[in-house]
Amino acid sequence: MKRKIAFLLAGIFASCAVTAALIAPDGRPYTHIVVAEDALSSVKLAATDMQQLLKRMMGTELPIVHETSERPVICIGDQPLLKAAGLTTEGLANEEWKCLTTNDLLAIYGNDYKGAPVDGTFGGPWSLDGTYNDNLKVSIIGASGSMTGVYEFLHRVVGFRFYMPGEDGTVVPETPEFKVPPLNLSGAPAVPWRHIYFCRLAKGAESTLWAKRMNFGGGKLVEIVHLFWFMMKHKDSHPEWFALVDGKRDFSNLCNMDGSGHLCLTNPDLIDQYAKDICKWFDDNPMIDVFPCAPGDGLKRICGCPNCQAELHADYPEEEQFSYHIWNFVQKVAAKVAETHPTKYVGCLAYEKYRTPPRELGPMKNVAVMITNGRSKNANPEYRKQIHDTIDAWAERVDRFYLWSWYLDHWPPTNNLPVAQFHVIQDEIRWLLSHPNYMGEYIESEPYHPRMGAFQGRMEYPGLQHLGLYLTGRMYMDPSTDADALLKEYCRLFYGPAGNHMLAFWTAAQKRWEAVYATKRSPEAEDIFTADMLKVLQGHMDAALAATAEGSVYRRRVALIKDEFDTGHTRMRQLLGIGKRKEKLVPVKDFLDVQQLNEEIFVGKDGGQPDTPRTTIRYGRDRSALFIRFVCYEPNVNSIIADVTEPDNGRIWKDDSVDIFLYPDADNFSKGYHIIVNTRRVVYDATTTKDSLEDDTSWTCHPYVGFRHEDGYWIMDISIPFRDIGIEDPEFAGPIAANFYRNRFRDGAMGCSCWNPTNTNIYNVPSKFGRLNPKQD
């Protein structure tokens, strides 16, 4: 095993030519690294990693052995040598580590999980694909105190810094000889659960190794997700357990947007069975303490039976309208589970219309809550007060709470741009730790679907993304970490001669971010990264690159960030110049006329290259309808996806489809119309409002839809009656705020292109839509 791990790591580490030593406190050089022959894979990996890191620093490679009579030695993990020195791992707390020196040993050991890799039962970032690397035989789930002790020794004592995955991401102290002082260190993470998802670790050894160096993960798996579909196995035998909506039982998307069905939460038999199923699951998974129990994503309706409707509070604030209904069910299930499993928890998300604690319920025993939040928004005082009030309220109701924190500022529209929220990260983690029942968080830094690098096992934008995650990880270990001091040290060590320029770069970005968020709760990317701001940042980047020597590690680090920033800078400047396109609707009689008009080519949402094959659009109008022709090129028309067969199915966007948004009053976004049509000519039609993620599907449009395909492309013709979208006057002059999208889902990855770029992942942003002028000459 040692040879296999050493071989895998050989490509990650480089060695120096200088020969020197790691010196014990009494002046003798350490001779070996000792691990037990049957040591855990995490301990073996820690030993090999330490060996190679010290070799980079000193030039000498300490042999790794199972036993030796030579002294002094470095002893890693539980083993006979540790016991002979009177040291033991017995009684160590979860994830606790120790690092101490004796006359003959540098002993580093801790509480280590000895079981099989823990696989999240419900997939996603919690599965082995997201948490375990088979090449390194190591997971971020389960205590690895010995490994943590090694990295804390290298960080705190020797001076290594693990800023980013990969060889260039590690700062190696520039000293060929290092004398270890007398030590008696111990510790454990201040935050028990620290799951930062930035890529699929199964596909990236370097990323996995960095995650372990940063001690991401936690002693036990915490997986609180949308999971009412867990009861879908009972739908045939007990359909009455599912929500009743307009006379139908909801096994798909009548209540939520993700199509996972919804339940009749007041049914006592359902409550009993749900609790029994959870208890069996706990029996089969003793490593897990929390079972997830949350409704599907995008919950917009609940069961229509009288008992469920009595728990609906439509007159409450939006974030509390479903709270009593959802949490009353959760606490009833938890109470039954606690009868046989008193140390286990039932967990639910505080999300959407059930985000606020229900005022009708007091403390909820054996209930865990995971509160959704966007961390960068805490720079805004209004948002910060609101989320803090919500967290405080939950902290009074449950024994333990977690956060689901979005670090999504590296998604469009601010991808490839410096997101500097260092003060927010510092202040929020310290504030959270003032609550004794704060148990940690899941950081969503990347989406869990194939999106370029993150899907392949690396960060999407490592240059601009790593620093915020590094600071977060250090705050988890040591909440006294000062963000400003860390930034200064980082710039000095990581960029060398370019340190002052990069400090100016990150400081300017942070000040701008904080200044804009101080006055705007949800600013646009254009508010933060103005033309003047981009010019300032570009100047710092150019100066930093010029300060480094060709071929140096400092040049490579600066160049990595500059390449990413140059892409974002160029795209942002283009978008600032694009504005909203304004087009005239040409009078036509039919689609034969439409075909004679000039075609317009779709672009990416950021104005750059689209995520779909070439797509074109032509459009016109007569006195009663809007005519639109989409031509969607497709390399293999036999690969077209068209799974949705029923109208108003919210999952239609995963089919090959076209997506239309129309706001007839371009100055008032209180009512818009949303139409999606797939290649089966199935129609999803709904009304919507500005920036809403929730549509009202009670509206019905009566479009004409024509579809045909040829070798290499398909054509969709759609005519939408003006009357259906609230335009009664045939002389209506407009303009109409509009946008058109193409959806193409392949291999788990969403592809999109559009008519008017909005520089955001959200489709429904009418303030950024183009304008169609229906006025006829």
C-alpha positions in Angstrom: 0.0 0.0 0.0 2.8 2.4 0.9 4.4 1.9 -2.6 1.1 2.5 -4.3 0.4 5.8 -2.4 4.0 7.0 -2.9 3.7 6.3 -6.6 0.4 8.2 -6.9 1.9 11.2 -5.1 5.2 11.2 -7.0 3.7 13.3 -9.7 2.4 15.9 -7.3 5.6 16.6 -5.4 9.0 18.0 -6.6 12.2 17.6 -4.7 15.1 20.0 -4.1 18.8 19.3 -4.4 19.9 20.5 -0.9 20.6 17.8 1.8 19.7 18.8 5.3 17.6 17.5 8.2 14.6 17.9 10.5 16.2 18.3 13.9 14.7 17.1 17.2 14.7 19.5 20.2 17.9 17.8 21.6 19.8 18.5 18.4 19.7 15.1 16.8 18.2 14.6 13.4 15.1 12.5 13.0 16.0 9.3 11.1 12.7 7.7 10.1 8.9 8.1 9.9 7.3 5.2 11.6 3.8 3.9 10.9 2.2 0.6 11.9 2.2 -2.2 9.4 -1.6 -2.4 9.6 -2.0 1.4 9.7 -5.1 3.0 8.3 -4.9 4.3 4.7 -5.3 7.8 6.0 -2.3 7.4 8.3 -0.2 5.9 5.5 -1.2 8.8 3.2 -0.3 11.3 5.9 3.1 9.7 6.4 3.9 9.7 2.7 2.7 13.2 2.2 4.7 14.4 5.1 7.8 12.6 3.7 7.5 14.3 0.3 6.7 17.7 1.7 9.7 17.6 4.0 11.8 16.5 1.0 10.7 19.5 -0.9 11.8 21.7 2.0 15.1 20.0 2.9 16.1 17.8 0.0 16.3 14.7 2.2 13.8 11.9 2.2 13.1 10.3 5.6 12.4 6.6 5.1 9.0 5.3 6.1 9.3 2.1 8.1 7.1 0.0 10.4 9.8 -0.3 13.1 13.4 0.7 13.7 15.8 0.8 16.6 17.2 4.2 15.6 16.2 7.3 17.4 14.8 9.9 17.3 11.9 9.1 14.9 8.6 10.6 13.8 5.8 8.4 15.0 2.5 8.8 13.1 -0.8 7.2 14.2 -1.6 4.5 16.7 1.2 1.8 16.9 3.4 -0.2 19.3 6.0 2.6 19.4 3.3 5.0 20.7 2.2 2.7 23.4 5.8 2.0 24.5 6.2 5.7 25.1 3.1 5.6 27.4 0.9 7.4 24.8 -2.5 6.3 23.8 -5.4 7.2 21.5 -7.9 5.9 24.0 -10.3 8.6 25.3 -9.6 11.1 22.5 -12.7 13.0 21.5 -14.1 12.8 17.9 -11.4 14.2 15.5 -9.1 15.2 18.3 -5.4 15.2 17.5 -2.1 15.4 19.5 1.4 16.4 18.5 4.2 16.2 21.1 7.9 15.6 21.5 9.6 13.2 23.9 13.3 12.4 24.1 13.1 10.0 21.2 9.8 10.8 19.4 7.9 13.4 17.6 4.5 11.7 18.1 1.6 12.7 16.0 -1.7 10.8 16.5 -5.4 11.2 16.9 -8.9 9.8 16.9 -9.2 7.9 13.6 -12.3 6.3 12.0 -11.5 2.6 11.3 -14.6 1.6 9.3 -15.4 1.4 5.6 -15.8 4.6 3.6 -19.2 6.2 4.3 -21.4 6.5 1.3 -24.2 9.1 1.4 -27.4 7.1 0.9 -29.1 9.8 -1.2 -26.4 10.6 -3.8 -25.0 14.0 -4.8 -22.0 15.5 -3.0 -22.5 13.2 -0.1 -21.9 10.0 -2.1 -18.5 8.3 -2.5 -18.2 10.1 -5.8 -18.1 13.4 -4.0 -16.2 12.4 -0.8 -13.9 9.5 -1.5 -10.9 9.0 -3.8 -10.1 5.4 -4.5 -6.6 6.0 -5.7 -5.6 7.6 -2.4 -8.0 5.3 -0.4 -9.1 8.3 1.6 -12.4 10.0 2.4 -13.3 13.3 3.9 -16.0 11.6 5.9 -14.9 10.0 9.2 -12.4 11.2 11.9 -8.8 11.3 10.7 -7.1 12.9 13.7 -3.7 11.6 13.0 -3.7 13.1 9.5 -5.0 16.4 10.9 -2.2 16.4 13.4 0.4 16.0 10.7 -1.0 19.0 8.7 -1.4 21.1 11.8 2.2 20.4 12.7 3.4 21.3 9.2 1.2 24.5 9.2 1.6 25.7 12.8 5.2 24.6 13.6 7.1 24.3 10.3 5.3 27.0 8.3 3.8 25.1 5.3 0.8 26.7 3.7 -1.7 24.7 1.7 -3.4 27.5 -0.2 -4.6 25.6 -3.3 -4.6 22.1 -4.8 -1.5 21.0 -6.7 2.2 21.6 -6.3 2.1 25.3 -7.0 -0.7 25.7 -4.4 1.6 24.8 -1.6 4.1 27.3 0.0 7.2 25.4 1.2 9.3 27.1 3.8 12.7 28.1 2.4 14.9 26.4 4.9 16.9 23.2 4.4 17.2 22.6 8.1 14.5 23.0 10.8 14.7 22.4 14.5 11.5 21.2 16.1 10.9 23.0 19.4 9.5 21.1 22.4 5.9 20.5 21.7 2.7 19.5 23.5 0.0 20.5 21.1 -3.6 19.1 20.8 -6.8 20.2 19.2 -9.9 19.4 17.3 -11.9 21.3 14.7 -14.0 24.1 16.2 -16.7 23.3 13.7 -17.8 19.6 13.7 -19.2 19.4 10.2 -17.2 21.1 7.4 -18.3 19.8 4.0 -17.0 22.1 1.3 -18.0 20.8 -2.1 -15.8 22.3 -4.8 -15.5 19.2 -7.1 -16.0 15.5 -7.3 -13.2 14.1 -5.3 -13.4 10.7 -6.8 -12.0 12.2 -10.0 -9.2 14.3 -8.5 -6.3 13.0 -6.3 -4.8 16.5 -6.0 -8.1 18.0 -4.9 -8.7 15.2 -2.5 -5.3 15.6 -0.9 -5.9 19.4 -0.5 -9.3 18.7 1.1 -7.6 16.4 3.6 -4.8 19.0 4.2 -7.6 21.5 4.9 -9.5 19.0 7.0 -12.7 19.5 5.1 -15.5 17.0 5.8 -16.2 15.8 9.4 -16.4 12.9 11.8 -19.9 11.9 10.7 -21.9 12.4 7.6 -24.6 15.0 7.7 -26.9 14.8 4.7 -30.0 17.0 5.0 -31.6 17.1 1.5 -35.0 17.1 -0.3 -36.2 13.5 0.4 -40.0 13.1 0.5 -39.4 10.8 -2.5 -38.1 8.4 0.1 -41.7 7.3 0.5 -42.3 6.8 -3.2 -41.9 3.0 -2.7 -45.3 3.1 -1.0 -47.2 4.9 -3.7 -49.0 1.8 -5.2 -50.0 0.3 -1.8 -50.8 3.6 -0.1 -51.6 6.3 -2.7 -53.6 8.1 0.1 -50.3 9.0 1.7 -49.6 11.4 -1.2 -50.8 15.0 -1.6 -54.2 15.4 -3.1 -54.2 18.2 -5.7 -57.2 19.0 -7.9 -58.5 15.5 -7.4 -55.1 13.8 -8.3 -52.4 12.3 -6.1 -49.1 14.0 -6.5 -46.4 11.6 -7.6 -44.6 14.2 -9.7 -44.7 17.9 -9.8 -48.2 19.1 -8.8 -46.8 20.6 -5.6 -43.1 21.2 -6.3 -40.8 22.1 -9.2 -38.4 19.2 -9.1 -41.0 16.5 -9.9 -40.4 14.3 -6.8 -43.9 14.3 -5.6 -45.4 15.5 -2.3 -47.1 13.9 0.7 -50.3 14.3 2.8 -48.4 15.3 5.9 -51.4 15.1 8.3 -52.0 11.4 7.6 -51.2 9.6 10.8 -50.5 6.3 9.1 -47.9 8.0 6.9 -46.3 9.5 10.0 -46.0 6.1 11.6 -44.6 4.4 8.5 -42.1 7.2 7.8 -40.8 6.9 11.4 -40.5 3.1 11.0 -38.6 3.4 7.7 -36.2 5.9 9.3 -35.6 3.7 12.3 -34.7 0.8 10.0 -32.4 3.0 8.0 -30.6 4.0 11.2 -30.3 0.4 12.1 -28.7 -0.3 8.8 -26.5 2.8 8.9 -25.2 3.2 12.5 -22.5 5.7 11.3 -25.2 8.2 10.5 -26.9 10.4 13.2 -29.2 12.5 11.1 -31.9 11.3 8.6 -33.0 13.9 6.0 -36.7 14.7 5.8 -37.5 17.7 3.6 -40.0 18.3 0.8 -39.0 18.5 -2.9 -37.4 21.6 -4.3 -39.6 24.5 -5.4 -42.6 23.7 -3.1 -45.4 25.9 -4.3 -48.5 24.0 -3.1 -49.5 21.5 -0.4 -52.0 18.8 -0.1 -55.6 20.0 -0.6 -57.2 17.8 2.0 -59.0 19.7 4.8 -56.5 18.6 7.5 -53.5 19.8 5.5 -55.2 23.0 4.4 -55.9 23.8 8.0 -52.2 24.0 8.6 -51.6 26.4 5.7 -51.1 30.1 6.7 -51.4 32.0 3.4 -51.7 35.3 5.4 -48.2 34.8 7.0 -45.0 36.2 5.5 -44.0 34.1 2.5 -41.1 32.4 4.3 -43.5 31.1 7.0 -46.6 30.2 5.0 -45.7 26.4 4.9 -43.7 26.4 8.1 -46.2 25.0 10.6 -47.3 22.4 8.0 -43.8 21.1 7.3 -42.3 21.3 10.7 -45.3 19.9 12.6 -44.9 16.8 10.4 -41.1 16.7 11.0 -41.3 17.0 14.7 -44.1 14.3 14.9 -41.9 11.9 12.9 -38.9 12.7 15.1 -40.8 12.1 18.3 -41.7 8.6 17.1 -38.1 7.9 16.0 -36.8 9.0 19.4 -38.9 6.3 21.1 -36.4 3.7 19.9 -33.5 5.8 18.7 -33.2 8.6 21.3 -29.7 9.8 20.1 -30.7 10.1 16.5 -32.1 13.2 14.6 -34.6 13.9 11.8 -33.3 16.8 9.8 -35.1 19.2 7.5 -34.1 22.2 5.5 -35.2 25.7 6.5 -35.9 26.8 2.9 -38.3 28.7 0.7 -41.8 28.9 2.3 -40.9 27.0 5.4 -37.6 28.8 6.2 -38.9 30.7 9.3 -39.6 28.7 12.5 -43.3 28.1 13.0 -44.7 30.4 15.7 -47.1 27.7 16.8 -44.4 25.2 17.8 -42.0 25.4 20.7 -38.8 23.4 21.2 -38.6 20.4 18.9 -36.6 17.5 20.3 -34.6 15.2 18.1 -35.0 17.6 15.2 -32.0 19.1 13.3 -32.4 22.0 10.9 -30.2 23.1 8.0 -30.7 26.8 7.2 -30.1 27.9 3.7 -28.2 31.2 3.2 -26.0 33.0 0.8 -22.8 33.9 2.7 -21.7 36.8 0.5 -25.0 38.6 1.1 -24.1 39.0 4.7 -22.2 42.1 3.6 -25.6 43.7 3.3 -26.8 44.9 6.8 -30.5 44.2 6.0 -29.8 40.7 4.8 -27.4 40.0 7.7 -30.0 41.0 10.3 -32.7 38.9 8.7 -30.6 35.7 8.5 -29.2 36.3 12.0 -32.7 36.7 13.3 -33.7 33.5 11.5 -30.7 31.6 12.9 -31.3 32.9 16.4 -34.9 31.8 16.3 -34.0 28.3 15.1 -31.2 28.0 17.7 -33.9 28.4 20.4 -36.1 25.6 18.9 -33.7 22.7 18.1 -30.8 20.9 19.8 -28.5 21.3 16.7 -28.6 23.4 13.6 -26.5 23.4 10.4 -26.2 25.8 7.5 -26.4 25.2 3.8 -24.2 28.1 2.6 -24.0 29.1 -1.0 -20.5 30.2 -2.2 -21.9 30.5 -5.7 -20.3 33.8 -6.6 -18.0 31.9 -9.0 -21.0 31.1 -11.1 -22.2 33.6 -13.7 -22.5 36.5 -13.6 -19.4 37.0 -11.5 -17.4 33.9 -12.7 -13.8 34.7 -13.6 -13.9 37.8 -11.4 -12.5 38.3 -7.9 -15.1 37.5 -5.2 -13.5 38.9 -2.0 -15.8 38.3 1.0 -13.0 37.7 3.5 -14.4 39.9 6.3 -17.8 38.3 5.9 -16.4 34.7 6.1 -14.4 35.7 9.3 -17.3 37.5 11.0 -20.0 34.9 10.2 -18.1 31.9 11.3 -17.2 33.6 14.6 -20.8 34.7 15.1 -22.1 31.2 14.4 -19.7 29.7 16.9 -21.3 31.9 19.6 -24.2 29.4 19.4 -23.4 26.2 21.3 -25.7 24.2 19.1 -24.2 25.3 15.8 -22.8 22.0 14.4 -21.4 23.1 11.1 -22.3 23.6 7.4 -22.4 22.3 3.9 -20.7 24.8 1.6 -22.0 24.6 -2.0 -19.1 26.1 -4.0 -19.9 24.2 -7.2 -23.0 22.6 -8.7 -23.2 18.8 -8.6 -23.5 18.2 -12.3 -21.0 18.1 -15.2 -19.6 21.6 -15.4 -16.2 21.6 -16.9 -13.3 21.2 -14.3 -15.5 20.7 -11.2 -16.9 17.6 -12.7 -13.5 16.3 -13.6 -12.1 16.6 -10.2 -10.8 20.2 -9.8 -12.1 23.6 -9.0 -13.8 25.4 -11.8 -11.7 28.6 -11.3 -8.9 27.6 -8.9 -7.0 30.9 -9.2 -9.9 33.1 -8.1 -11.8 30.5 -6.0 -9.2 29.0 -3.7 -8.6 31.9 -1.3 -12.1 32.1 0.1 -12.2 28.4 0.6 -8.8 28.4 2.3 -9.9 31.1 4.7 -13.1 29.3 5.5 -11.1 26.1 6.2 -8.7 27.9 8.6 -11.6 29.5 10.4 -13.1 26.1 11.0 -9.9 25.0 12.6 -9.0 28.2 14.4 -11.8 30.8 14.7 -9.3 33.4 16.0 -7.8 33.6 12.5 -7.7 37.2 11.4 -8.8 37.6 7.8 -6.6 40.7 7.2 -3.5 39.2 8.7 -4.1 36.0 6.7 -4.5 38.0 3.4 -1.3 39.9 4.0 0.6 36.7 4.8 -0.9 34.9 1.8 0.1 37.7 -0.6 3.6 37.8 0.7 4.2 34.0 0.7 2.2 33.1 -2.4 3.2 35.8 -4.8 6.7 36.7 -3.6 7.8 39.9 -5.4 4.3 40.5 -6.7 2.9 40.4 -3.1 2.1 44.1 -2.8 0.4 44.3 -6.1 -1.7 41.2 -5.4 -2.6 42.6 -2.0 -3.8 45.7 -3.7 -5.8 43.6 -6.1 -7.6 41.6 -3.5 -8.0 44.6 -1.1 -9.6 46.7 -3.9 -11.9 43.8 -4.8 -13.0 43.3 -1.2 -13.6 47.0 -0.5 -15.7 47.3 -3.7 -17.7 44.2 -2.8 -18.4 45.5 0.7 -19.2 49.0 -0.4 -21.8 47.9 -3.0 -23.5 45.3 -0.7 -23.7 47.9 2.0 -26.3 49.7 0.1 -27.8 47.0 -2.2 -29.1 43.7 -1.0 -28.9 42.0 -4.5 -26.6 44.1 -6.6 -26.0 43.3 -10.3 -22.5 42.2 -11.4 -22.4 45.5 -13.3 -22.8 47.4 -10.0 -19.7 45.8 -8.6 -17.5 45.4 -11.6 -17.9 48.8 -13.4 -15.6 49.8 -16.2 -13.6 51.9 -13.8 -13.3 49.1 -11.3 -12.2 46.6 -13.9 -9.5 49.1 -15.0 -8.1 49.3 -11.5 -8.1 45.6 -11.0 -6.5 45.1 -14.4 -3.7 47.5 -13.5 -2.9 45.6 -10.3 -2.8 42.3 -12.3 -0.5 43.6 -15.0 1.8 45.1 -12.4 1.9 41.8 -10.5 2.8 39.8 -13.6 5.5 42.2 -14.5 7.0 41.9 -11.0 7.6 38.1 -11.3 10.4 36.3 -13.1 9.7 34.1 -16.1 9.5 30.5 -15.1 9.2 31.1 -11.4 6.5 29.6 -9.3 5.3 33.2 -8.5 4.9 33.9 -12.2 2.8 30.7 -12.6 0.5 31.6 -9.6 0.0 35.2 -10.8 -0.6 34.0 -14.4 -3.2 31.5 -13.3 -5.2 34.2 -11.7 -4.6 36.7 -14.5 -5.7 34.3 -17.2 -9.0 33.7 -15.3 -9.5 37.4 -14.6 -8.7 38.5 -18.2 -11.6 36.2 -19.3 -14.0 37.8 -16.9 -12.7 41.3 -17.5 -13.2 40.9 -21.3 -16.6 39.4 -20.9 -17.7 42.0 -18.4 -16.6 44.9 -20.6 -18.5 43.4 -23.5 -21.7 43.1 -21.4 -21.4 46.6 -20.1 -21.5 47.7 -23.7 -24.2 45.4 -25.0 -27.2 46.8 -23.1 -30.7 45.6 -24.0 -31.1 44.8 -27.7 -34.0 46.7 -29.3 -35.7 45.1 -32.3 -38.7 45.8 -34.4 -41.3 43.1 -35.0 -41.7 43.0 -38.8 -45.2 42.4 -40.2 -45.7 38.9 -41.6 -48.5 36.7 -42.8 -47.2 33.3 -41.9 -44.1 31.3 -41.3 -43.1 31.4 -45.0 -42.7 35.1 -44.5 -40.8 34.6 -41.2 -38.3 32.4 -43.1 -37.4 35.3 -45.3 -36.3 37.5 -42.4 -32.8 37.8 -41.2 -31.7 35.2 -38.8 -30.2 36.1 -35.4 -27.7 33.8 -33.7 -28.0 32.8 -30.1 -25.1 33.4 -27.7 -24.2 32.3 -24.2 -25.9 33.9 -21.3 -22.7 35.9 -20.7 -22.5 37.1 -24.3 -19.8 34.6 -25.1 -19.9 31.2 -26.7 -23.2 29.3 -26.1 -23.4 25.9 -24.3 -25.5 24.5 -27.2 -24.8 23.9 -30.9 -25.7 26.8 -33.2 -29.2 28.1 -32.7 -30.9 30.8 -34.7 -34.2 32.7 -34.3 -36.5 34.7 -36.6 -39.6 36.5 -35.5 -42.4 38.7 -36.7 -46.0 39.6 -36.1 -49.4 40.0 -37.7 -52.3 41.9 -36.0 -53.2 39.0 -33.7 -50.1 37.0 -32.9 -46.3 36.8 -32.4 -44.5 34.4 -34.8 -41.2 32.8 -33.7 -39.1 30.3 -35.7 -36.2 28.5 -33.9 -33.6 26.5 -35.8 -31.7 24.3 -33.5 -28.7 22.5 -34.9 -28.0 19.1 -33.5 -25.1 16.8 -34.5 -27.3 13.7 -33.9 -31.0 14.3 -34.1 -31.6 10.8 -32.8 -30.2 11.9 -29.5 -33.0 14.5 -28.9 -34.5 14.2 -25.4 -38.2 14.5 -25.1 -39.3 12.7 -21.9 -42.1 15.0 -20.8 -45.5 14.2 -22.2 -47.9 16.1 -20.0 -48.5 19.9 -20.1 -47.1 22.1 -17.4 -44.6 19.6 -16.2 -41.8 21.6 -14.5 -39.1 19.2 -15.6 -39.6 20.0 -19.2 -36.5 22.3 -19.2 -34.4 19.1 -19.0 -35.8 18.1 -22.5 -34.6 19.6 -25.7 -36.8 22.6 -25.7 -37.2 26.3 -26.3 -37.9 28.7 -23.5 -39.8 32.0 -24.0 -40.3 34.9 -21.6 -42.6 37.8 -22.5 -43.4 40.9 -20.4 -46.0 43.0 -22.4 -45.3 46.1 -20.3 -41.5 46.6 -20.5 -41.7 49.1 -17.6 -43.7 46.9 -15.2 -42.5 43.4 -14.4 -45.3 42.5 -12.1 -46.8 40.1 -14.7 -45.0 38.1 -17.3 -45.6 35.0 -19.3 -43.3 31.9 -19.5 -43.7 29.3 -22.2 -41.5 26.2 -22.7 -42.1 23.8 -25.6 -40.2 20.5 -26.1 -39.8 18.6 -29.3 -42.9 16.5 -28.6 -44.8 19.9 -28.9 -45.7 19.6 -25.2 -46.3 23.0 -23.7 -45.5 24.4 -20.3 -47.3 27.7 -19.9 -47.4 29.9 -16.8 -47.5 33.5 -15.5 -44.5 34.8 -13.6 -43.0 37.9 -12.1 -39.6 39.6 -11.9 -36.8 37.3 -10.8 -39.4 34.7 -9.6 -38.3 31.1 -9.4 -42.0 30.1 -9.0 -44.5 30.2 -11.8 -48.3 30.1 -11.7 -49.3 27.3 -14.1 -53.0 28.0 -13.9 -52.7 30.3 -16.9 -53.2 28.6 -20.3 -51.8 29.8 -23.6 -53.1 28.6 -27.0 -50.1 28.7 -29.2 -49.7 27.0 -32.6 -46.6 24.7 -32.4 -45.0 23.2 -35.4 -42.0 20.9 -35.3 -39.9 19.0 -37.8 -36.3 17.8 -37.9 -33.8 17.1 -40.7 -30.4 15.6 -40.6 -28.3 18.0 -38.4 -31.0 20.3 -37.1 -34.6 20.7 -35.8 -37.1 23.5 -36.3 -39.7 24.8 -33.9 -42.4 27.2 -35.1 -44.5 28.9 -32.4 -47.2 31.5 -32.8 -48.5 33.1 -29.6 -51.8 35.0 -29.7 -51.4 38.5 -28.3 -54.7 38.2 -26.5 -53.3 35.3 -24.5 -50.6 37.5 -23.1 -52.9 40.4 -22.2 -52.6 42.5 -25.4 -56.1 43.2 -26.7 -55.2 46.2 -28.9 -54.0 45.2 -32.4 -52.3 48.6 -32.7 -50.3 47.9 -29.5 -47.0 49.7 -29.8 -45.1 48.1 -27.0 -42.3 47.5 -26.3 -42.4 44.0 -25.0 -39.5 42.9 -22.7 -38.6 39.4 -24.1 -36.0 36.7 -24.1 -35.6 33.4 -25.8 -33.6 30.4 -24.7 -32.6 27.0 -26.0 -32.3 24.2 -23.4 -30.1 21.1 -24.1 -29.4 18.6 -21.4 -26.7 16.0 -22.1 -24.8 13.6 -19.8 -26.1 15.3 -16.7 -25.0 18.8 -17.9 -27.3 21.6 -18.7 -26.6 23.5 -21.9 -28.2 26.9 -22.7 -28.0 29.6 -25.2 -30.1 32.8 -25.6 -31.2 35.7 -27.8 -30.2 38.5 -25.3 -27.4 37.8 -22.8 -28.2 38.5 -19.2 -24.9 37.5 -17.6 -26.6 35.4 -15.0 -27.7 31.7 -14.6 -31.2 32.8 -13.8 -33.5 32.9 -16.8 -36.2 35.3 -15.6 -34.4 38.6 -15.3 -36.7 41.0 -17.3 -34.6 44.1 -16.4 -31.9 42.6 -18.6 -34.2 41.3 -21.4 -34.2 42.7 -24.9 -37.1 44.8 -26.3 -39.5 43.9 -29.1 -41.4 46.8 -30.7 -44.7 45.6 -32.3 -45.5 48.9 -33.9 -46.4 48.5 -37.6 -45.5 51.1 -40.2 
